[in-house]
Amino acid sequence: MTPKRWRDRMFGKIAKTAAMVAMIGVGSIAATTGQAAAGSVGFSIEIGPGWGHGPSWGHGPSWGHRYRPAPPPRGYCKSRRAVKKARHMGVRGTRVVRRNHRRVVVRGWRHGYPVKVVFANRRHCPVIARR
C-alpha cells in the first residue's frame, strides 16, 4: 500500500470518528439543556477515556468497580502454614507436593524415613493423615 493511500484511509477513519463524537456531544448537550428547561433530574452518558456510563459510585473510571478481582478466599490453608505446621511436627525438608480444593499434601523426612502429612484445605490446616 502506498503512503498516500494509507494517509487517505487514516484521515477517513479520523474524520468519521470526529464526526461521530461531535454528533454524540451535540445530542447530549441538547438532552441536558432540555432536561434543565423541564426541571427534571437527568441521567447522561459521558464519552471519554474509560469514564462514565452512569452515576459515579467512587473514584476513578467506572470499569474499575465492575472488573475488580475477587478478594482471596478466607477459609483456606496457605502452603506456608502447612509447611510450618509440618516442621513443628518434626518433619524436616518439608515441601508441598500436591494441593487441590480439599487438601494440601506435604512431604519430608523424620528420623531418616520419608513422611507424608495431609492437611485439610481449611482454615488453620487441620491434619487429616500422617504416613
NULUMTOR-99640 format. One line per 5 residues: number of its first residue (from 1); their letters; for each residue x, y, z negated of C-alpha. Coordinates in nm, 3 decimals, decimal comma. Last residue first. Example, Ala and Ser with C-alpha at 12.3 -4.5 7.8 and 13.67 -1.06 7.14 Angstrom:
2
2> sa> 1,367 -0,106 -0,714 | 1,230 -0,450 -0,780;
END
This chain:
131
131> rraiv> 0,204 -4,156 -5,694 | 0,018 -3,872 -5,863 | -0,347 -3,809 -5,782 | -0,614 -3,541 -5,803 | -0,428 -3,268 -5,995;
126> pchrr> -0,623 -2,941 -6,033 | -0,480 -2,651 -5,830 | -0,579 -2,349 -6,045 | -0,860 -2,256 -5,800 | -0,947 -2,522 -5,551;
121> nafvv> -0,756 -2,712 -5,283 | -0,737 -3,022 -5,503 | -0,379 -3,126 -5,574 | -0,203 -3,444 -5,463 | 0,139 -3,525 -5,609;
116> kvpyg> 0,378 -3,754 -5,421 | 0,694 -3,885 -5,584 | 1,010 -4,036 -5,439 | 1,231 -4,205 -5,697 | 1,559 -4,082 -5,844;
111> hrwgr> 1,410 -3,987 -6,182 | 1,153 -3,768 -6,002 | 1,179 -3,667 -5,639 | 0,960 -3,452 -5,410 | 0,634 -3,442 -5,223;
106> vvvrr> 0,339 -3,203 -5,246 | -0,002 -3,271 -5,090 | -0,266 -2,994 -5,093 | -0,631 -3,099 -5,078 | -0,981 -3,025 -4,953;
101> hnrrv> -0,955 -2,761 -4,679 | -0,631 -2,906 -4,548 | -0,266 -2,921 -4,653 | 0,014 -3,166 -4,595 | 0,386 -3,180 -4,668;
96> vrtgr> 0,422 -2,906 -4,930 | 0,774 -2,918 -5,069 | 0,931 -3,012 -5,400 | 1,299 -3,088 -5,443 | 1,246 -3,193 -5,804;
91> vgmhr> 0,925 -3,324 -5,966 | 0,919 -3,280 -6,345 | 0,554 -3,179 -6,397 | 0,663 -2,813 -6,404 | 0,811 -2,866 -6,059;
86> akkva> 0,471 -2,999 -5,942 | 0,299 -2,688 -6,085 | 0,542 -2,456 -5,908 | 0,492 -2,638 -5,577 | 0,112 -2,620 -5,612;
81> rrskc> 0,128 -2,251 -5,710 | 0,343 -2,162 -5,412 | 0,114 -2,351 -5,176 | -0,186 -2,150 -5,293 | -0,481 -2,347 -5,422;
76> ygrpp> -0,817 -2,196 -5,326 | -1,104 -2,013 -5,493 | -1,077 -1,655 -5,374 | -1,097 -1,674 -4,996 | -0,893 -1,403 -4,826;
71> papry> -1,094 -1,098 -4,722 | -1,242 -1,113 -4,373 | -1,061 -0,914 -4,106 | -1,204 -0,570 -4,027 | -1,389 -0,574 -3,695;
66> rhgws> -1,703 -0,377 -3,780 | -1,553 -0,111 -4,000 | -1,251 -0,025 -3,789 | -1,468 -0,012 -3,476 | -1,635 0,304 -3,613;
61> pghgw> -1,318 0,508 -3,595 | -1,176 0,667 -3,907 | -1,323 0,736 -4,247 | -1,648 0,614 -4,385 | -2,001 0,526 -4,284;
56> spghg> -2,023 0,769 -3,991 | -2,355 0,780 -3,811 | -2,381 0,627 -3,470 | -2,185 0,530 -3,164 | -1,889 0,746 -3,254;
51> wgpgi> -1,514 0,727 -3,224 | -1,278 0,499 -3,034 | -1,123 0,759 -2,804 | -1,426 0,975 -2,728 | -1,793 0,968 -2,642;
46> eisfg> -2,035 1,062 -2,918 | -2,383 0,918 -2,919 | -2,648 1,130 -3,086 | -2,913 1,069 -3,350 | -3,142 1,355 -3,429;
41> vsgaa> -3,332 1,512 -3,717 | -3,622 1,716 -3,585 | -3,660 2,093 -3,559 | -3,803 2,090 -3,206 | -3,551 2,352 -3,096;
36> aqgtt> -3,269 2,158 -3,262 | -3,388 1,841 -3,092 | -3,386 2,012 -2,755 | -3,042 2,155 -2,825 | -2,916 1,806 -2,917;
31> aaisg> -3,061 1,644 -2,605 | -2,931 1,915 -2,370 | -2,585 1,888 -2,522 | -2,600 1,508 -2,494 | -2,702 1,528 -2,128;
26> vgima> -2,431 1,782 -2,045 | -2,169 1,563 -2,209 | -2,294 1,248 -2,036 | -2,287 1,424 -1,700 | -1,938 1,564 -1,764;
21> vmaat> -1,806 1,223 -1,868 | -1,947 1,066 -1,550 | -1,797 1,338 -1,330 | -1,456 1,300 -1,497 | -1,464 0,924 -1,447;
16> kaikg> -1,556 0,955 -1,080 | -1,284 1,216 -1,021 | -1,022 1,004 -1,193 | -1,117 0,698 -0,989 | -1,110 0,897 -0,663;
11> fmrdr> -0,775 1,054 -0,752 | -0,634 0,706 -0,812 | -0,753 0,585 -0,470 | -0,618 0,890 -0,292 | -0,281 0,852 -0,466;
6> wrkpt> -0,260 0,483 -0,372 | -0,345 0,566 -0,013 | -0,069 0,830 -0,007 | 0,190 0,603 -0,171 | 0,143 0,336 0,095;
1> m> 0,000 0,000 0,000;
END
